[in-house]
Amino acid sequence: MELSIGFLKNVALAVYNKINPILGLKQNIDVIAEEVIIDCLEKASIDILLISEEIGEKYIGNKEKATKSKHKLIVDPIDGSNNAIRGIPFCSTSIAFALGNTIDDITKSVVLDLTTKNIYWAEKGKGAFLNAKKINISDNDISKNCILEINLPMRKIVEELTKYSLITKKFYRIRVMGSTALSLCQIAKGSVDAFVDLVEKSRLIDTAGGILIVKEAGGKIFSKHGNNLNEKISIDTKFPFAASNAKLECFLKENLKKITLNRY
Ligand SMILES: [Mg+2]
């Protein structure tokens, strides 16, 4: 049975109810959030492969049925754990449902802001929403006052910043917010114009929920080499990427290419 968007929202809300009161207070909230999700799936007798940060890959319900259907739930129980533990109000729970083995098979996703209770969600081919309101990417080209979020590896941060200055210097402001899923939703609703995540070990579980929301809002998301992201769905899948409104796609792809080829 395919999971409904309503069910996915309810799972995210169950995480919110448990986690919001303890934001900034507890260390092991990732595990607590994941337990809430597993409990919701088990109570609803769902047969599915759960791919989640703490447990890795685990079949819920009937393994044979889950394998046959190829249904998968890709979850980051808390995306932005450092923010959540320290009480910085930018963290989320991210849930993506897929009907097959690759990123393009994701058909539904929900990202819930654990501070505000705002729910970002999307269904393939039906648009992206913030609560009941349809959302869209911004319309800014690089000549406007564009806002960039950039995530760089902390090791060699100065060298990395210099390396990517070809891109950063064209932007009006830079932000580093700390929850990939929620950051992708900022692109989807047009608050941020581009997000470049150049950390090689950025994981699919962090991005899965946001990818469909960005695409359904009219945004673009691609590898740092400018390719379509259609990686295999797995707990081990990791990749750097860039996401943006439609007008910044060419600018980002061209400049990422120059930087990768060392021609700048
Ligand atoms: Mg997490």
Residues whose N, C-alpha, C, O or C-beta is under 5 A from the ligand:
A	BS01	MG	E53 D76 P77 I78 D79 G80 S81
